[in-house]
Amino acid sequence: MSPKLAEEVAGCKAVFYTAYVSNPPRTLDSGLGTPLAKLGAARLTLALGSPEEIVYRAIRTACPLVIVDEADRLTIKSLEHLRHMSDDHGFGLVLMGMPGLEKRLARYAQLYSRIGFVHEFKALSEAEMRMLLAKHAGDFGVVFDQEKLDAVEAQAAAIRITRGNFRLMERLFAQMQRIMTINRIGNVTTDVVEAARDCLVIGAGN
C-alpha cells in the first residue's frame, strides 16, 4: 500500500452510497458491503500490520459512518436490511432523501425508533452561494474570474436564478458548460447564464 493511499485510508471517516433505482438487499450487499469490506481490510491492515490477522466481522466494523443518498428509492426490505447491517456491524447511518422521507419511515416502528433526528436542508444564502462558487465553481467546469466584470455579473445572475438551490445550480452549470463548449466560448458571461436558464425547466419547487 502506497503512503498516499495509506493516508487516505487512515483519514476516511465515512462511506457514501447512492441507492440504485432497483435495490433488493443483495444489491446493498454488493454495492455497499463490498466497499466497506475493502475499506475495513485496508484500515485493519494498517493497524495490525498483517492482513492474515483480519477476520471478516472485524472488516465490516471498520467504518464509523455510512451515508446513503437517494434513500427514497429503498424498499422496505432494503431499509430493513440496511438497519440490520447497521445494528450488526456498528456503523452510524445517515439517510438522505427528498422531503417527506421521514413520514414514510415513521410507518415502520422498528426502523423509525432508531432515528435520532431529522434535519431539513434549507436553500443556501447568497453569502454561502458566493463562498461555494469561489471555492468549487471549477468542479462544475465553470470558472468566474473575479477580475472581469462580465464574470462577476454572470455569477450574480447564476445566484439569482438558482436561489440557493444546489441541485438547480448543478443543472444550470452543466448547461453553461455545454453551451460554452458548443460555441467555443472561453469566458463565462451573463448571456451564457441566460441561455443555459432557457434550456432548463425551472418550476416553483426547483
N, CA and C of each residue as an Amber inpcrd file, in Angstrom:
protein
   618
   0.8480000  -1.1910000   0.0000000   0.0000000   0.0000000   0.0000000
   0.8870000   1.2450000   0.0000000   0.6380000   2.1520000  -0.9580000
   1.4580000   3.3540000  -1.0720000   1.1880000   4.2910000   0.1060000
   2.1800000   5.1490000   0.4470000   1.9720000   6.0890000   1.5600000
   0.7620000   6.9910000   1.3550000   0.5370000   7.4380000   0.1140000
  -0.6090000   8.3150000  -0.1630000  -1.9200000   7.5760000   0.0780000
  -2.0060000   6.3380000  -0.4300000  -3.2130000   5.5410000  -0.2330000
  -3.4190000   5.2340000   1.2470000  -2.3450000   4.9420000   1.9440000
  -2.4300000   4.6610000   3.3740000  -2.9770000   5.8680000   4.1300000
  -2.5350000   7.0660000   3.7320000  -3.0150000   8.2920000   4.3720000
  -4.5030000   8.4920000   4.1090000  -4.9490000   8.2250000   2.8690000
  -6.3600000   8.3730000   2.5160000  -7.2160000   7.3740000   3.2820000
  -6.7340000   6.1440000   3.3780000  -7.4850000   5.1030000   4.0880000
  -7.6140000   5.4450000   5.5710000  -6.5000000   5.8830000   6.1660000
  -6.4990000   6.2020000   7.5920000  -7.4200000   7.3790000   7.8950000
  -7.5130000   8.3130000   6.9470000  -8.3230000   9.5040000   7.1770000
  -9.7770000   9.3610000   6.7850000 -10.1570000   8.2440000   6.1960000
 -11.5340000   8.0420000   5.7470000 -12.4480000   7.8090000   6.9450000
 -13.4600000   8.6550000   7.0800000 -14.3780000   8.5630000   8.2120000
 -15.7730000   8.1120000   7.8020000 -16.0440000   8.0460000   6.5090000
 -17.3950000   7.6920000   6.0730000 -17.3610000   7.0580000   4.6950000
 -18.3950000   6.2790000   4.4110000 -18.6050000   5.7100000   3.0790000
 -19.8930000   6.3030000   2.5320000 -19.8390000   6.8230000   1.3050000
 -21.0040000   7.4310000   0.6680000 -21.5670000   6.4520000  -0.3580000
 -22.8630000   6.1930000  -0.2660000 -23.5050000   5.2200000  -1.1540000
 -24.7860000   5.8190000  -1.7270000 -24.9590000   5.7270000  -3.0450000
 -26.1780000   6.1840000  -3.7010000 -27.0350000   4.9760000  -4.0450000
 -28.2590000   4.9570000  -3.5370000 -29.1520000   3.8210000  -3.7640000
 -29.5450000   3.7360000  -5.2350000 -29.5580000   2.5140000  -5.7600000
 -29.9900000   2.2870000  -7.1340000 -31.5110000   2.3460000  -7.2100000
 -32.0230000   2.5220000  -8.4450000 -33.4690000   2.5070000  -8.6380000
 -34.0240000   1.1410000  -8.2550000 -33.3230000   0.0860000  -8.6940000
 -33.6690000  -1.2750000  -8.2730000 -32.7000000  -1.6600000  -7.1670000
 -33.2320000  -1.9430000  -5.9610000 -32.3340000  -2.1090000  -4.8180000
 -32.7520000  -3.2350000  -3.8880000 -32.7870000  -4.4880000  -4.3630000
 -33.0170000  -5.5980000  -3.4360000 -31.8510000  -5.6990000  -2.4490000
 -32.0340000  -6.3880000  -1.3310000 -30.9620000  -6.4950000  -0.3280000
 -29.6280000  -6.9680000  -0.8930000 -29.6370000  -7.8550000  -1.8760000
 -28.3620000  -8.3340000  -2.4230000 -27.5990000  -7.2030000  -3.1110000
 -28.3320000  -6.2030000  -3.6340000 -27.6690000  -5.0490000  -4.2450000
 -26.9500000  -4.2260000  -3.1890000 -27.5610000  -4.0930000  -2.0150000
 -26.8920000  -3.4020000  -0.9130000 -25.6230000  -4.1350000  -0.4930000
 -25.6940000  -5.4640000  -0.4690000 -24.5190000  -6.2450000  -0.0810000
 -23.3680000  -6.0320000  -1.0500000 -23.6840000  -6.0340000  -2.3640000
 -22.6160000  -5.8850000  -3.3560000 -22.1680000  -4.4390000  -3.5030000
 -23.1150000  -3.5000000  -3.4660000 -22.7650000  -2.0940000  -3.6910000
 -22.2450000  -1.3790000  -2.4720000 -22.6660000  -1.8120000  -1.2800000
 -22.2330000  -1.1610000  -0.0510000 -21.3400000  -2.0650000   0.7890000
 -21.7380000  -3.3410000   0.9260000 -20.9680000  -4.2610000   1.7550000
 -19.5590000  -4.4780000   1.2520000 -19.4080000  -4.6140000  -0.0720000
 -18.0730000  -4.8590000  -0.6420000 -17.1190000  -3.6870000  -0.4100000
 -17.5270000  -2.4170000  -0.7060000 -16.6320000  -1.2950000  -0.3880000
 -16.2940000  -1.1970000   1.0970000 -17.2780000  -1.5030000   1.9600000
 -16.9950000  -1.4860000   3.4010000 -15.9400000  -2.5260000   3.7520000
 -16.0710000  -3.7040000   3.1460000 -15.1040000  -4.7640000   3.4290000
 -13.7080000  -4.3670000   2.9680000 -13.6010000  -3.7680000   1.7870000
 -12.2980000  -3.3670000   1.2600000 -11.6860000  -2.2610000   2.1100000
 -12.5250000  -1.2730000   2.4900000 -12.0260000  -0.1880000   3.3280000
 -11.5840000  -0.7290000   4.6840000 -12.4220000  -1.5910000   5.2660000
 -12.0700000  -2.1530000   6.5660000 -10.8100000  -2.9790000   6.5190000
 -10.6480000  -3.7690000   5.4490000  -9.4460000  -4.5890000   5.3060000
  -8.2020000  -3.7150000   5.2340000  -8.2940000  -2.6250000   4.4690000
  -7.1470000  -1.7280000   4.3350000  -6.8190000  -1.0470000   5.6600000
  -7.8540000  -0.6120000   6.3680000  -7.6150000   0.0900000   7.6310000
  -7.0470000  -0.8490000   8.6870000  -7.5670000  -2.0590000   8.7450000
  -7.0730000  -3.0040000   9.7410000  -5.6830000  -3.5250000   9.3880000
  -5.3870000  -3.5980000   8.0940000  -4.0360000  -3.9760000   7.6880000
  -3.0340000  -2.9380000   8.1810000  -3.4170000  -1.6550000   8.0630000
  -2.5520000  -0.5930000   8.5810000  -2.3940000  -0.6990000  10.0910000
  -3.5040000  -1.0050000  10.7780000  -3.4690000  -1.0510000  12.2410000
  -2.7220000  -2.2640000  12.7730000  -2.9430000  -3.4120000  12.1170000
  -2.3720000  -4.6570000  12.6360000  -1.0620000  -5.0460000  11.9780000
  -0.8300000  -4.5030000  10.7860000   0.4190000  -4.7960000  10.0970000
   0.4410000  -6.1050000   9.3380000  -0.6450000  -6.8840000   9.4480000
  -0.6640000  -8.1730000   8.7600000  -2.0850000  -8.5110000   8.3380000
  -2.3400000  -8.6670000   7.0430000  -3.6920000  -8.9820000   6.5830000
  -4.1770000 -10.3470000   7.0500000  -3.2720000 -11.2450000   7.4280000
  -3.6830000 -12.5700000   7.8760000  -4.4430000 -12.5210000   9.2090000
  -4.2400000 -11.4370000   9.9720000  -4.8810000 -11.3410000  11.2740000
  -6.2940000 -10.7700000  11.1940000  -6.7290000 -10.3910000   9.9980000
  -8.0190000  -9.7380000   9.8310000  -9.1160000 -10.7850000   9.6500000
 -10.1940000 -10.6390000  10.4000000 -11.3370000 -11.5210000  10.2420000
 -12.4660000 -10.7320000   9.5820000 -13.3850000 -11.4260000   8.9280000
 -14.4310000 -10.7760000   8.1460000 -15.2850000  -9.8390000   8.9970000
 -15.6740000 -10.2750000  10.1790000 -16.5350000  -9.4390000  11.0050000
 -15.8290000  -8.1510000  11.4070000 -14.5630000  -8.2380000  11.6900000
 -13.8140000  -7.0390000  12.0530000 -13.7340000  -6.0770000  10.8770000
 -13.6310000  -6.6310000   9.6670000 -13.5810000  -5.7860000   8.4810000
 -14.8330000  -4.9240000   8.3870000 -15.9900000  -5.5270000   8.6140000
 -17.2500000  -4.8200000   8.4370000 -17.5270000  -3.8040000   9.5360000
 -16.7740000  -3.8460000  10.6300000 -16.9650000  -2.8680000  11.7020000
 -15.9500000  -1.7310000  11.6180000 -15.1800000  -1.6890000  10.5460000
 -14.0830000  -0.7250000  10.4790000 -14.5100000   0.6560000  10.0020000
 -15.7540000   0.8240000   9.5630000 -16.2210000   2.1250000   9.0770000
 -17.2090000   2.7250000  10.0690000 -16.9580000   3.9440000  10.5630000
 -17.8350000   4.5210000  11.5860000 -19.1440000   5.0950000  11.0690000
 -19.1960000   5.4600000   9.7720000 -20.3800000   6.1600000   9.2660000
 -20.6430000   5.7830000   7.8130000 -21.9240000   5.5210000   7.5030000
 -22.3660000   5.2660000   6.1360000 -23.4380000   6.3000000   5.7920000
 -23.2570000   6.9990000   4.6780000 -24.2190000   7.9970000   4.2050000
 -24.8810000   7.4530000   2.9440000 -26.1980000   7.3210000   2.9760000
 -26.9490000   6.7690000   1.8480000 -27.7690000   7.8810000   1.1970000
 -27.4440000   8.1970000  -0.0410000 -28.1900000   9.1990000  -0.8020000
 -29.2980000   8.5090000  -1.5940000 -30.3010000   9.2960000  -2.0120000
 -31.4650000   8.7630000  -2.7420000 -32.1480000   7.6590000  -1.9400000
 -32.2490000   7.8580000  -0.6290000 -32.8420000   6.8380000   0.2330000
 -34.3160000   6.6050000  -0.0730000 -34.9460000   7.5480000  -0.7990000
 -36.3410000   7.3660000  -1.2040000 -36.5240000   6.1080000  -2.0460000
 -35.4620000   5.7050000  -2.7360000 -35.5500000   4.5520000  -3.6340000
 -35.5860000   3.2190000  -2.8920000 -35.1730000   3.2080000  -1.6430000
 -35.0420000   1.9510000  -0.9210000 -36.4080000   1.3630000  -0.5780000
 -36.5860000   0.1000000  -0.8730000 -37.7990000  -0.6090000  -0.4830000
 -37.7490000  -0.8970000   1.0120000 -38.8700000  -1.3200000   1.5750000
 -38.8890000  -1.6230000   2.9970000 -37.9460000  -2.7760000   3.3140000
 -37.8430000  -3.7580000   2.3940000 -36.9170000  -4.8710000   2.6300000
 -35.4760000  -4.3790000   2.6610000 -35.1540000  -3.4540000   1.7480000
 -33.7890000  -2.9310000   1.7110000 -33.5140000  -2.0360000   2.9200000
 -34.5090000  -1.2690000   3.3350000 -34.3410000  -0.4480000   4.5360000
 -34.1050000  -1.3250000   5.7680000 -34.8620000  -2.4070000   5.8680000
 -34.6760000  -3.3280000   6.9960000 -33.3120000  -4.0100000   6.9230000
 -32.8750000  -4.3170000   5.7030000 -31.5590000  -4.9380000   5.5340000
 -30.4580000  -3.9520000   5.9360000 -30.6430000  -2.6960000   5.5700000
 -29.6810000  -1.6580000   5.9390000 -29.6560000  -1.4760000   7.4520000
 -30.8310000  -1.5090000   8.0800000 -30.9010000  -1.4260000   9.5370000
 -30.1600000  -2.5920000  10.1760000 -30.3570000  -3.7830000   9.6140000
 -29.6740000  -4.9680000  10.1450000 -28.1540000  -4.8250000  10.0110000
 -27.6950000  -4.3300000   8.8590000 -26.2570000  -4.1430000   8.6620000
 -25.7090000  -3.1540000   9.6880000 -26.4440000  -2.0750000   9.9220000
 -26.0010000  -1.0590000  10.8750000 -25.9460000  -1.6360000  12.2880000
 -26.9860000  -2.3790000  12.6720000 -27.0100000  -2.9820000  14.0000000
 -25.9080000  -4.0260000  14.1630000 -25.7280000  -4.8320000  13.1240000
 -24.8130000  -5.9580000  13.2240000 -23.3520000  -5.5280000  13.1680000
 -23.0810000  -4.4620000  12.4260000 -21.6860000  -4.0900000  12.1980000
 -21.2890000  -2.7660000  12.8340000 -22.2580000  -2.0950000  13.4680000
 -21.9020000  -0.9830000  14.3410000 -21.5860000   0.3470000  13.6920000
 -21.9720000   0.5540000  12.4420000 -21.6920000   1.8600000  11.8490000
 -22.8930000   2.7920000  12.0100000 -22.6000000   4.1070000  12.0880000
 -23.6590000   5.1070000  12.0990000 -24.2640000   5.2130000  10.7140000
 -25.5140000   5.6370000  10.6300000 -26.2180000   5.6440000   9.3510000
 -26.9250000   6.9740000   9.1460000 -26.6830000   7.5910000   7.9680000
 -27.3680000   8.8180000   7.5680000 -28.1320000   8.5280000   6.2870000
 -29.4450000   8.7810000   6.2970000 -30.2830000   8.5980000   5.1100000
 -30.6290000   9.9700000   4.5430000 -30.3260000  10.1740000   3.2630000
 -30.6140000  11.4470000   2.6110000 -31.6610000  11.2260000   1.5230000
 -32.6760000  12.0820000   1.5100000 -33.7280000  11.9450000   0.5120000
 -34.5490000  13.2130000   0.4100000 -35.6170000  13.1290000  -0.3580000
 -36.4880000  14.2760000  -0.5620000 -37.3570000  14.5050000   0.6700000
 -37.9190000  15.7270000   0.8100000 -38.8210000  15.9920000   1.9360000
 -39.9540000  14.9710000   1.9730000 -40.2970000  14.5230000   3.1630000
 -41.3350000  13.5130000   3.3110000 -40.7880000  12.1310000   3.5870000
 -39.4670000  11.9580000   3.4500000 -38.8650000  10.6540000   3.7030000
 -39.1240000  10.2010000   5.1360000 -39.0390000  11.1410000   6.0780000
 -39.2330000  10.7760000   7.4770000 -40.6570000  10.2850000   7.7500000
 -41.6450000  10.8160000   7.0070000 -43.0310000  10.3780000   7.1850000
 -43.2020000   8.9400000   6.7000000 -42.5010000   8.6080000   5.6320000
 -42.5570000   7.2380000   5.1410000 -41.9170000   6.2830000   6.1420000
 -40.7790000   6.6840000   6.6850000 -40.0780000   5.8190000   7.6370000
 -40.8710000   5.6500000   8.9370000 -41.6930000   6.6540000   9.2630000
 -42.4590000   6.5980000  10.5060000 -43.4580000   5.4430000  10.5150000
 -43.7670000   4.8870000   9.3430000 -44.7230000   3.7730000   9.2760000
 -44.0950000   2.4560000   9.7250000 -42.7680000   2.4420000   9.8920000
 -42.0660000   1.2160000  10.2690000 -41.4060000   1.4340000  11.6230000
 -42.1150000   1.0230000  12.6630000 -41.7210000   1.3710000  14.0370000
 -40.3150000   0.9100000  14.3980000 -39.9510000  -0.3140000  14.0200000
 -38.6410000  -0.8430000  14.4120000 -37.5120000  -0.0440000  13.7970000
 -37.7170000   0.4010000  12.5660000 -36.7120000   1.2070000  11.8890000
 -36.7380000   2.6430000  12.4150000 -37.9340000   3.1950000  12.5390000
 -38.0680000   4.5980000  12.9280000 -37.5630000   4.8490000  14.3450000
 -37.6660000   3.8340000  15.2110000 -37.2170000   4.0050000  16.5960000
 -35.7170000   4.2220000  16.6920000 -34.9840000   3.9080000  15.6380000
 -33.5290000   4.0740000  15.6450000 -33.0870000   5.4190000  15.0820000
 -34.0190000   6.2200000  14.5880000 -33.6820000   7.5220000  14.0190000
 -33.4940000   8.5300000  15.1370000 -32.3050000   9.1190000  15.1970000
 -32.0050000  10.0690000  16.2650000 -32.6070000  11.4360000  16.0190000
 -32.5290000  11.9360000  14.7870000 -33.0940000  13.2470000  14.4790000
 -33.2790000  13.3830000  12.9690000 -34.1000000  14.3600000  12.5890000
 -34.3500000  14.6710000  11.1800000 -33.8740000  16.0930000  10.9230000
 -33.1070000  16.2850000   9.8640000 -32.6000000  17.6140000   9.5240000
 -33.0430000  17.9790000   8.1100000 -33.6610000  19.1300000   7.9730000
 -34.0890000  19.6140000   6.6530000 -33.0830000  20.6450000   6.1440000
 -32.5390000  20.3840000   4.9650000 -31.5810000  21.3230000   4.3760000
 -32.3300000  22.5010000   3.7540000 -31.9490000  23.6940000   4.1500000
 -32.5460000  24.9010000   3.6050000 -31.7520000  25.3700000   2.3860000
 -32.3610000  26.2550000   1.6110000 -31.6490000  26.8400000   0.4690000
 -30.4530000  27.6440000   0.9830000 -29.3750000  27.6450000   0.2000000
 -28.1800000  28.3850000   0.5920000 -28.4320000  29.8840000   0.5210000
 -27.8320000  30.6190000   1.4280000 -27.9230000  32.0790000   1.3830000
 -27.0160000  32.6040000   0.2710000 -27.1700000  33.8740000  -0.0620000
 -26.3290000  34.4650000  -1.1060000 -24.8560000  34.4070000  -0.7070000
 -24.5720000  34.6700000   0.5660000 -23.1850000  34.6210000   1.0380000
 -22.6240000  33.2090000   0.9180000 -23.4360000  32.2000000   1.2620000
 -22.9960000  30.8080000   1.1440000 -22.7830000  30.4170000  -0.3100000
 -23.6590000  30.9200000  -1.1910000 -23.5020000  30.6410000  -2.6230000
 -22.1940000  31.2400000  -3.1490000 -21.8990000  32.4530000  -2.7530000
 -20.6740000  33.1070000  -3.2240000 -19.4370000  32.3600000  -2.7240000
 -19.4770000  31.9130000  -1.4700000 -18.3560000  31.1630000  -0.9300000
 -18.1960000  29.8300000  -1.6630000 -19.3270000  29.1590000  -1.9450000
 -19.2940000  27.8890000  -2.6540000 -18.7170000  28.0550000  -4.0530000
 -19.1730000  29.0790000  -4.7600000 -18.6900000  29.3080000  -6.1220000
 -17.2200000  29.7120000  -6.1330000 -16.8050000  30.4640000  -5.1230000
 -15.4080000  30.8940000  -5.0630000 -14.4700000  29.6990000  -4.9050000
 -14.9260000  28.6800000  -4.1860000 -14.0610000  27.5360000  -3.8980000
 -14.2640000  26.3630000  -4.8460000 -15.4930000  26.1930000  -5.3600000
 -15.7900000  24.9500000  -6.0660000 -16.4210000  25.1150000  -7.4410000
 -16.5100000  26.3300000  -7.9510000 -17.1050000  26.5110000  -9.2780000
 -16.3530000  25.6940000 -10.3260000 -15.0370000  25.5920000 -10.1640000
 -14.2340000  24.8280000 -11.1130000 -14.6090000  23.3610000 -11.1630000
 -15.1660000  22.8360000 -10.0730000 -15.5960000  21.4330000 -10.0530000
 -16.7350000  21.1950000 -11.0230000 -17.4730000  22.2550000 -11.3470000
 -18.5820000  22.1510000 -12.2880000 -18.1470000  22.5020000 -13.7120000
 -16.8800000  22.7790000 -13.9020000 -16.3940000  23.1090000 -15.2380000
 -16.5900000  24.5610000 -15.6190000 -16.9550000  25.4150000 -14.6640000
 -17.1880000  26.8330000 -14.9290000 -16.3970000  27.6570000 -13.9170000
 -15.6740000  28.6410000 -14.4010000 -14.8630000  29.4920000 -13.5240000
 -15.2750000  30.9460000 -13.7080000 -15.5620000  31.6190000 -12.5900000
 -15.9180000  33.0410000 -12.6310000 -14.6840000  33.8570000 -12.2480000
 -14.1070000  34.5260000 -13.2190000 -12.9270000  35.3510000 -12.9800000
 -13.3690000  36.6550000 -12.3230000 -13.0240000  36.8160000 -11.0480000
 -13.4820000  37.9770000 -10.2880000 -12.8410000  39.2830000 -10.7380000
 -11.8690000  39.2040000 -11.6310000 -11.2430000  40.4180000 -12.1480000
 -11.9070000  40.9000000 -13.4280000 -12.8970000  40.1530000 -13.9090000
 -13.6160000  40.5360000 -15.1330000 -15.0640000  40.8360000 -14.7940000
 -15.5300000  42.0010000 -15.2300000 -16.8750000  42.4500000 -14.9110000
 -17.9230000  41.4850000 -15.4480000 -17.7260000  40.9610000 -16.6570000
 -18.6910000  40.0240000 -17.2370000 -18.8650000  38.7920000 -16.3600000
 -17.7590000  38.2960000 -15.8300000 -17.8100000  37.0990000 -14.9950000
 -18.4970000  37.3840000 -13.6570000 -18.2410000  38.5540000 -13.0840000
 -18.8800000  38.9440000 -11.8190000 -20.3870000  39.0540000 -12.0130000
 -20.8060000  39.6620000 -13.1260000 -22.2380000  39.8000000 -13.4140000
 -22.8640000  38.4360000 -13.7020000 -22.1080000  37.5640000 -14.3570000
 -22.6090000  36.2160000 -14.6460000 -22.8150000  35.4300000 -13.3610000
 -21.9000000  35.5720000 -12.4330000 -22.0320000  34.8810000 -11.1430000
 -23.2680000  35.3790000 -10.4070000 -23.4820000  36.6920000 -10.4090000
 -24.6580000  37.2610000  -9.7480000 -25.9340000  36.7350000 -10.3910000
 -25.9300000  36.5970000 -11.7180000 -27.1010000  36.0780000 -12.4270000
 -27.3550000  34.6210000 -12.0570000 -26.2930000  33.8280000 -11.9510000
 -26.4310000  32.4100000 -11.5790000 -26.9980000  32.2740000 -10.1750000
 -26.5520000  33.1250000  -9.2660000 -27.0550000  33.0960000  -7.8870000
 -28.5240000  33.4900000  -7.8480000 -28.8810000  34.4950000  -8.6420000
 -30.2700000  34.9580000  -8.6770000 -31.2010000  33.8790000  -9.2450000
 -30.7650000  33.1780000 -10.2770000 -31.5900000  32.1660000 -10.9310000
 -31.7730000  30.9280000 -10.0580000 -30.7060000  30.4910000  -9.4100000
 -30.7650000  29.2440000  -8.6480000 -31.3430000  29.4130000  -7.2460000
 -31.3070000  30.6450000  -6.7130000 -31.9340000  30.9660000  -5.4130000
 -31.4710000  30.0200000  -4.2960000 -30.2050000  29.6420000  -4.3400000
 -29.6560000  28.8120000  -3.2690000 -29.9620000  27.3370000  -3.3940000
 -30.5740000  26.9220000  -4.5020000 -30.9010000  25.5130000  -4.7330000
 -29.6910000  24.8290000  -5.3630000 -29.0300000  23.9550000  -4.6120000
 -27.7840000  23.3480000  -5.0780000 -28.0150000  22.4720000  -6.3020000
 -29.1020000  21.7020000  -6.3080000 -29.3670000  20.8170000  -7.4430000
 -29.6220000  21.6160000  -8.7100000 -30.3620000  22.7260000  -8.5870000
 -30.6160000  23.5770000  -9.7420000 -29.3200000  24.2200000 -10.2310000
 -28.4480000  24.5920000  -9.3010000 -27.1630000  25.1640000  -9.6760000
 -26.3390000  24.1570000 -10.4810000 -26.3620000  22.9020000 -10.0510000
 -25.6280000  21.8660000 -10.7640000 -26.1490000  21.7070000 -12.1840000
 -27.4740000  21.7190000 -12.3470000 -28.0760000  21.6030000 -13.6810000
 -27.7450000  22.8170000 -14.5480000 -27.8130000  24.0020000 -13.9450000
 -27.5220000  25.2310000 -14.6850000 -26.0800000  25.2390000 -15.1720000
 -25.1530000  24.8710000 -14.3090000 -23.7450000  24.8820000 -14.6730000
 -23.4350000  23.8590000 -15.7580000 -24.1140000  22.7180000 -15.7130000
 -23.9110000  21.7110000 -16.7630000 -24.3260000  22.2620000 -18.1160000
 -25.4310000  22.9920000 -18.1450000 -25.8830000  23.6060000 -19.3910000
 -24.9400000  24.7200000 -19.8340000 -24.4450000  25.4900000 -18.8720000
 -23.4910000  26.5510000 -19.2040000 -22.2370000  25.9710000 -19.8430000
 -21.7300000  24.8990000 -19.2540000 -20.5330000  24.2630000 -19.7970000
 -20.7950000  23.7350000 -21.2020000 -21.9710000  23.1460000 -21.4230000
 -22.3390000  22.6210000 -22.7410000 -22.4030000  23.7370000 -23.7680000
 -23.0340000  24.8580000 -23.4140000 -23.1660000  25.9880000 -24.3350000
 -21.7960000  26.5760000 -24.6630000 -20.9460000  26.6960000 -23.6650000
 -19.6170000  27.2530000 -23.8900000 -18.7710000  26.3430000 -24.7720000
 -18.9310000  25.0220000 -24.6030000 -18.1720000  24.0730000 -25.4240000
 -18.6420000  24.1000000 -26.8690000 -19.9630000  24.0710000 -27.0750000
 -20.5230000  24.0580000 -28.4320000 -20.1520000  25.3270000 -29.1880000
 -20.2070000  26.4580000 -28.5020000 -19.9600000  27.7470000 -29.1530000
 -18.5130000  28.2190000 -29.0260000 -17.6740000  27.3640000 -28.4320000
 -16.2510000  27.6800000 -28.2750000 -16.0440000  29.0060000 -27.5640000
 -16.7560000  29.1750000 -26.4520000 -16.6640000  30.3860000 -25.6390000
 -15.7280000  30.1060000 -24.4740000 -14.7380000  30.9670000 -24.3070000
 -13.7570000  30.7350000 -23.2580000 -14.1170000  31.3330000 -21.9220000
 -14.8670000  32.4380000 -21.9310000 -15.1850000  33.1470000 -20.7000000
 -16.6870000  33.1480000 -20.4590000 -17.0690000  32.9100000 -19.2100000
 -18.4900000  32.8880000 -18.8620000 -19.0310000  34.3160000 -18.8120000
 -20.2430000  34.4980000 -19.3590000 -20.8890000  35.8070000 -19.3750000
 -22.3490000  35.6620000 -18.9560000 -22.9940000  36.7970000 -18.7670000
 -24.4120000  36.7800000 -18.4120000 -25.2300000  36.1380000 -19.5220000
 -24.8470000  36.3630000 -20.7870000 -25.5660000  35.7560000 -21.9090000
 -25.5130000  34.2310000 -21.8320000 -24.3810000  33.7000000 -21.4280000
 -24.2420000  32.2450000 -21.2850000 -25.1790000  31.7350000 -20.1890000
 -25.2210000  32.4590000 -19.0780000 -26.0920000  32.0590000 -17.9650000
 -27.5520000  32.0920000 -18.3940000 -27.9530000  33.1670000 -19.0870000
 -29.3460000  33.2970000 -19.5220000 -29.7020000  32.2200000 -20.5360000
 -28.7830000  31.9070000 -21.4460000 -29.0340000  30.8560000 -22.4340000
 -29.1740000  29.4950000 -21.7600000 -28.3610000  29.2560000 -20.7410000
 -28.4510000  27.9960000 -20.0000000 -29.7770000  27.8990000 -19.2560000
 -30.2170000  29.0150000 -18.6820000 -31.5020000  29.0240000 -17.9790000
 -32.6420000  28.6860000 -18.9290000 -32.5990000  29.2190000 -20.1350000
 -33.6700000  28.9730000 -21.1090000 -33.7470000  27.5100000 -21.5290000
 -32.6550000  26.7590000 -21.3250000 -32.6350000  25.3360000 -21.6800000
 -33.2450000  24.4630000 -20.5950000 -33.4590000  25.0360000 -19.4130000
 -33.9090000  24.2420000 -18.2750000 -35.4110000  24.4360000 -18.0280000
 -36.0060000  23.4050000 -17.4460000 -37.3770000  23.5150000 -16.9560000
 -37.2740000  23.8240000 -15.4670000 -37.6200000  25.0420000 -15.0970000
 -37.4660000  25.5060000 -13.7180000 -38.8480000  25.7800000 -13.1490000
 -39.2640000  24.9380000 -12.2210000 -40.5650000  25.0910000 -11.5950000
 -40.4440000  25.7360000 -10.2360000 -41.5940000  25.8990000  -9.5860000
 -41.6140000  26.5690000  -8.2840000 -40.8860000  25.7700000  -7.2310000
 -40.8410000  24.4190000  -7.3910000 -40.2020000  23.5910000  -6.3740000
 -38.7410000  23.3520000  -6.6130000 -38.1710000  23.8680000  -7.7350000
 -36.7700000  23.6030000  -8.0590000 -35.8370000  24.5350000  -7.3120000
